[in-house]
Each structure stands twice: as C-alpha cells, then as structure tokens.
Amino acid sequence: MKKHSNPTKERANLSVDIAGIKLKNPVMPASGTFGYGEEFGEYIDINKLGAIVVKGISLNPHSGNPPPRIVETAGGMLNAIGLENVGTEAFIKKKLPFLRKFSTPLIVNFFGKTPREYKEVAKKLSEQEEIAGLEMNISCPNVKEGGIAFGIDPKRTYKLVSQVRQVTTLPLLVKLSPNVTDIKAIALSAEEAGADGLSLINTITGMAIDLDTGKPKLHNITGGLSGPAIKPVALRMVWEVSRVVKVPLIGIGGISTARDALEFMVAGASAIQVGTAGFTNITIMPEIIEGMKDYLEVNGIIDIKRLVGSLKVPDNPKN
C-alpha cells in the first residue's frame, strides 16, 4: 500500500459492522483463548475490544480431554482441550452476570454433538438479551452419522446451518474448518443456508511425537495447530472465500501484530480474532488496536473499511 502523510491528523475510524453487530474496532479474541472474559478482566480493559467471544458452549457441561492436551510447536501450539466448558445453563446463570458489565458486544461460540443439541443451545442463548450474536462451530463430529464432522461436507453444512437458522434471529456466524478439500464450497453452503457471517479459520489438525518415549505428546494423539505457523494458510483461505461470498468475514490464524491483522483485512476480512498470541502477551489485543490506528493515521487512511478486500492481484495469477 502506498504511504502518504495525514496532515490533518484526523483520528482514523476503526468501527466496523459484522452482520448487524456494531464494533468500535475489528479486534476480538478467538473462541477458546479468552475463557469467559473473567480471566482477563483484571489485565485489560474489555470495553476497548471490538467484541468479546467466549469459549465454546455446549448444551451440557463438558470435561474435555485428559492431559497432556497442550504442546508447543515450532511457530505455534497444538491443543486438544476437547471443548471443555460449563454448559449452557451454568453459562447463563454464572458467567453472563460478569459479561453484563461491559458495553462491548458479546458473541457466544457454541457447538453440539447432534443437530438437536445445536438447535437447543442456539435457542437458549438467543433468549438472553445480553448476547449480540452467535458463532457456530461446525468442526465437531456428528455422533449420529459415524463421527463425521459437520463442517467438512457442503451438504451437511447446509443442513445444519439451515436448521439452526430457524431457531434464532440473532446474527449467526459460522466458524469454518480448514481441514477440508475446498473451503469455498463449505462457505457458500453456509451462506446459502442463512449464515450472516463467516469466521475462518479454525485450527489445522496436527500431531507431535516424543521421540524418546515413542509416544504422541498429546493424550488425544492429534490436536489443533494454531499460531504464526498457520497464518499463510489462513490468509489464503480468507482471500479465497472473500471472492465467492457476500457476507462479512472474520479472519483468524496466527495474528500477533497490527500488521498481521491488517493483512487479513486487505485479504477480505472485515474483522479479526486473536488467539494463541494472547497466551504469550496478555495485552496483545489492545496493542493491536493501537497499532492498527497508528498505521492508518501514518498512511492517511481515515476509515479502516477502505482496506477490506483491497488486495491487488495480477489479472491471471498463477500458483
């Protein structure tokens, strides 16, 4: 992007709109990395974030996988937490009261083992006026169809999203798995089924081996890879999906600086989520927000929305 001065020193506008959810800036935590918000409340000003995204909520409490369930890798981290959470009722009764204190929009990530569970959770959450939107994790296995993940097949994606769409009027974001042959096909199916926006990407399946013991480093054997190592894959997928859908995108994957965040927006994302970077720098999100603002002002860009989808590519790009 061409740099030029901003002689008026006009403060850049970082506000964005995601499927009707108005954010003061495009920065929010990735589900599973911010707990229920309470864990970070004493370290950062939550009101400065664009949105709060809590860890995935299921119908009933879920204990997750046995340890070890986190392993550091070169340029990232493998996790096999197993979607541990308190369940819908406990979330509403014990976690929502804390989140009511903030003006920042609340987006609740949720999942289920069956379509019925997805619908029940979505319906219960939609009854809570504090919740601004839902983020639907479709990377989970459908226990009634042989454990095949909902989000790896366009037809399964369409069927599940359309069923959930019928039970909620809240903005519905669908979080896409990168572990697919063609993420564009999944994205289109989710959009056609009624998704108001798409979050991408979820973690990439990987594994780590302890050569000394000859055993996997994770009890679950495989886990989800996140962190800087997956950023190029995530950027590519955001760009590909942005060219085929009309709904807004939230970019996720290896974002640890303001420049990383802005690259995702240039690729086509309207907002971003920060995950793994928060484990090594608890104040990373406020720092990214300030860094984005500084970049815009130095470059004379008065509105961050001007960057969305502004990637310049050759007429006939080659692999």
C-alpha positions as CSV (number, residue, x, y, z in Angstrom):
1,M,0.0,0.0,0.0
2,K,1.2,3.4,-0.9
3,K,2.2,5.5,2.1
4,H,1.4,9.2,2.4
5,S,1.1,11.7,5.2
6,N,-2.0,12.6,7.1
7,P,-1.5,16.4,7.6
8,T,-4.9,16.9,9.3
9,K,-4.0,14.3,12.0
10,E,-7.6,13.2,11.8
11,R,-8.2,10.2,14.0
12,A,-8.8,7.0,12.0
13,N,-12.2,5.4,12.2
14,L,-11.8,1.7,13.3
15,S,-15.5,0.9,13.6
16,V,-16.9,-2.0,11.6
17,D,-20.3,-3.7,11.2
18,I,-20.4,-7.5,11.3
19,A,-23.8,-8.8,10.3
20,G,-25.5,-6.0,12.2
21,I,-23.2,-6.2,15.2
22,K,-21.6,-2.8,15.5
23,L,-18.0,-2.9,16.8
24,K,-15.9,0.1,17.8
25,N,-12.9,-1.7,16.2
26,P,-12.3,-5.0,14.4
27,V,-10.4,-6.8,17.1
28,M,-11.8,-9.6,19.3
29,P,-10.5,-12.8,21.0
30,A,-10.7,-16.2,19.3
31,S,-13.1,-18.6,21.0
32,G,-11.3,-20.9,23.5
33,T,-8.5,-18.4,24.2
34,F,-10.3,-15.9,26.3
35,G,-12.2,-18.1,28.7
36,Y,-15.5,-16.4,29.7
37,G,-13.9,-13.0,29.9
38,E,-13.5,-13.0,33.7
39,E,-10.0,-14.5,33.4
40,F,-8.7,-11.4,31.5
41,G,-10.8,-8.6,33.2
42,E,-8.1,-7.5,35.6
43,Y,-5.4,-7.3,33.0
44,I,-7.1,-5.5,30.1
45,D,-9.9,-3.0,29.6
46,I,-12.5,-5.3,28.0
47,N,-14.5,-2.2,26.9
48,K,-11.7,-1.4,24.5
49,L,-12.2,-4.6,22.5
50,G,-14.4,-4.7,19.4
51,A,-16.2,-7.7,20.8
52,I,-16.0,-10.4,23.4
53,V,-16.0,-14.0,22.1
54,V,-16.3,-16.6,24.9
55,K,-15.2,-20.2,24.7
56,G,-17.5,-22.8,23.0
57,I,-20.7,-23.6,24.9
58,S,-22.4,-26.9,24.6
59,L,-25.9,-28.0,25.9
60,N,-24.4,-29.9,28.8
61,P,-21.2,-29.4,30.8
62,H,-18.2,-31.0,29.0
63,S,-15.0,-32.0,30.8
64,G,-12.8,-32.1,27.7
65,N,-9.8,-34.4,27.1
66,P,-7.4,-35.8,29.6
67,P,-3.9,-34.2,29.8
68,P,-1.5,-33.6,28.3
69,R,-3.5,-31.5,26.0
70,I,-1.3,-28.6,25.0
71,V,2.1,-28.9,23.3
72,E,4.3,-26.1,21.9
73,T,5.5,-26.5,18.4
74,A,7.8,-24.5,16.0
75,G,5.9,-21.3,15.3
76,G,2.7,-22.4,17.1
77,M,0.9,-24.6,19.5
78,L,-1.1,-27.9,19.4
79,N,-4.1,-28.1,21.6
80,A,-6.5,-31.0,22.3
81,I,-8.5,-29.3,25.1
82,G,-11.7,-31.1,23.9
83,L,-14.0,-28.1,24.1
84,E,-14.2,-28.2,27.9
85,N,-17.0,-25.8,29.2
86,V,-19.6,-25.3,31.9
87,G,-22.7,-26.0,29.7
88,T,-25.5,-23.6,28.6
89,E,-27.4,-23.3,31.9
90,A,-24.3,-22.6,34.0
91,F,-23.0,-20.2,31.4
92,I,-26.3,-18.2,31.6
93,K,-26.5,-18.2,35.4
94,K,-22.9,-17.9,36.4
95,K,-20.9,-16.3,33.5
96,L,-23.3,-13.9,31.9
97,P,-23.6,-11.6,35.0
98,F,-20.0,-10.6,34.7
99,L,-20.3,-10.0,31.0
100,R,-23.2,-7.7,31.5
101,K,-20.9,-5.1,33.0
102,F,-19.4,-4.2,29.6
103,S,-20.6,-2.2,26.6
104,T,-18.6,-4.4,24.3
105,P,-20.8,-6.7,22.2
106,L,-20.9,-10.3,23.3
107,I,-20.6,-13.1,20.8
108,V,-21.1,-16.7,22.1
109,N,-19.4,-19.6,20.3
110,F,-21.4,-22.8,20.6
111,F,-21.4,-26.4,19.4
112,G,-23.2,-29.7,19.7
113,K,-22.9,-33.4,19.1
114,T,-26.1,-33.6,17.1
115,P,-28.3,-31.1,15.2
116,R,-30.8,-31.2,18.0
117,E,-28.1,-30.1,20.5
118,Y,-27.0,-27.3,18.2
119,K,-30.6,-26.0,18.0
120,E,-31.3,-26.3,21.7
121,V,-28.2,-24.3,22.6
122,A,-28.8,-21.7,20.0
123,K,-32.4,-21.3,21.1
124,K,-31.5,-20.9,24.8
125,L,-28.7,-18.4,24.1
126,S,-30.9,-16.4,21.8
127,E,-33.3,-15.7,24.8
128,Q,-30.5,-13.8,26.6
129,E,-30.7,-10.1,25.7
130,E,-27.0,-9.5,26.6
131,I,-25.9,-11.7,23.6
132,A,-25.3,-9.8,20.4
133,G,-24.5,-12.7,18.2
134,L,-23.7,-16.4,17.9
135,E,-20.7,-18.1,16.4
136,M,-21.4,-21.6,15.4
137,N,-18.5,-24.2,15.5
138,I,-19.2,-26.7,12.8
139,S,-15.9,-28.6,13.2
140,C,-17.5,-31.0,15.7
141,P,-18.2,-34.7,14.8
142,N,-21.9,-35.7,14.3
143,V,-22.2,-38.6,16.7
144,K,-25.3,-39.8,14.9
145,E,-23.6,-40.0,11.5
146,G,-20.5,-42.0,12.3
147,G,-18.5,-39.2,13.9
148,I,-18.1,-37.3,10.6
149,A,-17.5,-33.6,11.2
150,F,-20.5,-31.3,10.2
151,G,-18.3,-28.8,8.5
152,I,-16.3,-31.0,6.1
153,D,-19.2,-31.6,3.6
154,P,-21.2,-28.8,1.9
155,K,-24.5,-30.8,2.2
156,R,-24.0,-31.5,5.9
157,T,-23.0,-27.8,6.4
158,Y,-26.1,-26.5,4.6
159,K,-28.5,-28.9,6.5
160,L,-27.1,-28.0,10.0
161,V,-26.8,-24.2,9.4
162,S,-30.3,-24.0,8.0
163,Q,-31.7,-25.9,11.0
164,V,-30.1,-23.5,13.4
165,R,-31.1,-20.5,11.4
166,Q,-34.7,-21.5,12.0
167,V,-34.4,-21.2,15.8
168,T,-32.6,-17.8,16.2
169,T,-33.0,-14.3,15.0
170,L,-29.5,-13.3,16.3
171,P,-26.7,-12.7,13.8
172,L,-25.4,-16.1,13.1
173,L,-21.7,-16.5,12.3
174,V,-20.4,-19.9,11.2
175,K,-16.8,-20.8,12.0
176,L,-15.2,-22.8,9.2
177,S,-12.7,-25.7,9.5
178,P,-9.6,-25.6,7.3
179,N,-9.5,-29.4,7.2
180,V,-11.4,-29.6,4.0
181,T,-10.8,-30.1,0.3
182,D,-12.5,-26.9,-0.8
183,I,-13.3,-24.3,1.9
184,K,-15.1,-22.1,-0.8
185,A,-17.7,-24.8,-1.2
186,I,-18.3,-25.0,2.5
187,A,-18.5,-21.2,2.8
188,L,-21.1,-21.0,0.0
189,S,-23.2,-23.7,1.6
190,A,-23.2,-21.9,5.0
191,E,-24.1,-18.6,3.3
192,E,-26.9,-20.1,1.3
193,A,-28.2,-21.8,4.5
194,G,-28.6,-18.4,6.2
195,A,-25.2,-17.6,7.8
196,D,-24.9,-13.8,8.4
197,G,-21.1,-14.0,8.5
198,L,-18.2,-16.5,8.5
199,S,-15.3,-16.9,10.9
200,L,-12.2,-18.6,9.4
201,I,-10.1,-20.5,10.1
202,N,-10.4,-22.9,12.9
203,T,-7.2,-24.9,13.8
204,I,-5.4,-27.3,11.5
205,T,-5.2,-30.9,12.6
206,G,-1.7,-31.9,13.5
207,M,0.3,-34.1,15.9
208,A,3.6,-34.2,17.8
209,I,5.7,-37.2,18.8
210,D,8.1,-37.7,21.7
211,L,11.0,-39.5,20.1
212,D,12.4,-40.6,23.4
213,T,9.3,-42.4,24.5
214,G,7.9,-43.2,21.1
215,K,4.5,-41.8,22.1
216,P,2.3,-38.9,21.0
217,K,2.9,-35.8,23.0
218,L,-0.9,-35.3,23.3
219,H,-3.1,-37.8,25.1
220,N,-5.6,-37.4,22.3
221,I,-2.8,-38.2,19.8
222,T,-3.8,-35.3,17.4
223,G,-4.8,-31.7,18.1
224,G,-5.4,-28.4,16.6
225,L,-2.5,-26.4,15.3
226,S,-2.6,-22.6,15.9
227,G,-0.2,-19.7,16.0
228,P,2.0,-17.9,13.4
229,A,2.7,-21.2,11.6
230,I,-0.8,-21.3,10.2
231,K,-1.1,-17.6,9.2
232,P,-0.2,-18.1,5.4
233,V,-2.9,-20.8,5.2
234,A,-5.5,-18.7,6.9
235,L,-4.7,-15.7,4.8
236,R,-5.1,-17.7,1.6
237,M,-8.4,-19.2,2.7
238,V,-9.8,-15.8,3.8
239,W,-8.9,-14.4,0.4
240,E,-10.4,-17.4,-1.5
241,V,-13.7,-17.2,0.5
242,S,-14.0,-13.4,0.1
243,R,-14.2,-13.8,-3.6
244,V,-17.2,-16.1,-3.6
245,V,-19.4,-15.0,-0.7
246,K,-21.2,-11.7,0.1
247,V,-21.4,-12.0,3.9
248,P,-18.7,-10.4,6.1
249,L,-15.7,-12.5,7.2
250,I,-13.8,-12.6,10.4
251,G,-10.2,-13.6,9.9
252,I,-8.4,-15.9,12.3
253,G,-5.0,-17.6,12.3
254,G,-1.6,-16.6,13.6
255,I,-2.4,-12.9,14.2
256,S,0.1,-11.4,16.6
257,T,0.7,-7.9,15.4
258,A,-1.3,-5.0,14.0
259,R,0.3,-5.7,10.5
260,D,-0.9,-9.3,10.7
261,A,-4.4,-8.1,11.5
262,L,-4.4,-5.5,8.6
263,E,-3.2,-8.1,6.2
264,F,-6.3,-10.2,6.9
265,M,-8.5,-7.2,6.2
266,V,-6.7,-6.5,2.9
267,A,-7.3,-10.1,2.0
268,G,-11.1,-9.7,2.6
269,A,-11.9,-9.9,6.3
270,S,-14.0,-7.2,8.0
271,A,-12.7,-8.1,11.5
272,I,-10.2,-10.4,13.1
273,Q,-9.8,-12.6,16.1
274,V,-6.6,-13.1,18.2
275,G,-5.9,-16.4,19.8
276,T,-2.6,-18.0,20.5
277,A,-0.7,-14.7,20.7
278,G,-2.7,-13.9,23.9
279,F,-1.0,-16.7,25.8
280,T,2.4,-15.1,25.5
281,N,1.2,-11.5,25.7
282,I,-1.9,-10.9,27.7
283,T,-2.3,-7.3,26.5
284,I,-1.8,-8.2,22.8
285,M,-5.3,-7.1,21.7
286,P,-5.2,-3.5,23.0
287,E,-1.7,-3.3,21.5
288,I,-3.0,-4.5,18.1
289,I,-5.9,-2.0,18.2
290,E,-3.5,0.9,18.8
291,G,-1.1,-0.4,16.2
292,M,-3.9,-0.5,13.6
293,K,-4.9,3.0,14.4
294,D,-1.3,4.2,14.1
295,Y,-0.9,2.5,10.8
296,L,-4.0,4.1,9.3
297,E,-3.1,7.6,10.5
298,V,0.5,7.4,9.3
299,N,-0.8,6.3,5.9
300,G,-3.6,8.8,5.7
301,I,-6.4,6.2,5.7
302,I,-9.3,7.7,7.6
303,D,-11.6,4.6,7.6
304,I,-10.4,1.1,8.1
305,K,-13.2,-0.3,6.0
306,R,-11.4,1.1,3.0
307,L,-8.8,-1.7,3.4
308,V,-11.3,-4.6,3.4
309,G,-10.7,-6.6,0.2
310,S,-8.2,-4.2,-1.2
311,L,-5.7,-6.8,-2.2
312,K,-4.1,-6.0,-5.6
313,V,-3.5,-9.2,-7.6
314,P,-2.5,-9.9,-11.2
315,D,-5.3,-10.4,-13.7
316,N,-4.2,-14.0,-14.2
317,P,-2.5,-15.2,-11.0
318,K,-0.5,-18.4,-11.2
319,N,0.3,-20.8,-8.4
